[in-house]
Amino acid sequence: MKSGLEDLTVKFQSHRSRDYTNPYLPVAQSAIEGGGQVMVGLDGKRLETESNVLLASIENMQYAVTLDVLHMVFSAFGPIQKIAMFDKNGGLQALIQYP
């Protein structure tokens, strides 16, 4: 699923978020900010906007999902710039940013 974000802002490196383009960020608790708007067309359906940020929802986990696991899986589709993981609706979600 595509995210509505165009750029993912990661303020701290942690076990839940990492900016692979800036290894000099401080290491601290997870902190991420970002915002996206849902755009609706005249027919009331959601418009898909161009985005380089992917939203991944992980359900029915059989083992622990880490940043390293996400990086390994999703780097098969191109170089990854940033990853941020968070809990939502009882599951794990991740935002993965490509160039």
Secondary structure as GFF3:
##gff-version 3
##sequence-region A 1 99
A	DSSP	beta_strand	9	10	.	.	.	ID=ss1
A	DSSP	beta_strand	17	19	.	.	.	ID=ss2
A	DSSP	beta_strand	32	33	.	.	.	ID=ss3
A	DSSP	beta_strand	39	40	.	.	.	ID=ss4
A	DSSP	beta_strand	46	47	.	.	.	ID=ss5
A	DSSP	beta_strand	53	58	.	.	.	ID=ss6
A	DSSP	alpha_helix	67	74	.	.	.	ID=ss7
A	DSSP	three_ten_helix	75	77	.	.	.	ID=ss8
A	DSSP	beta_strand	82	88	.	.	.	ID=ss9
A	DSSP	beta_strand	91	97	.	.	.	ID=ss10
###
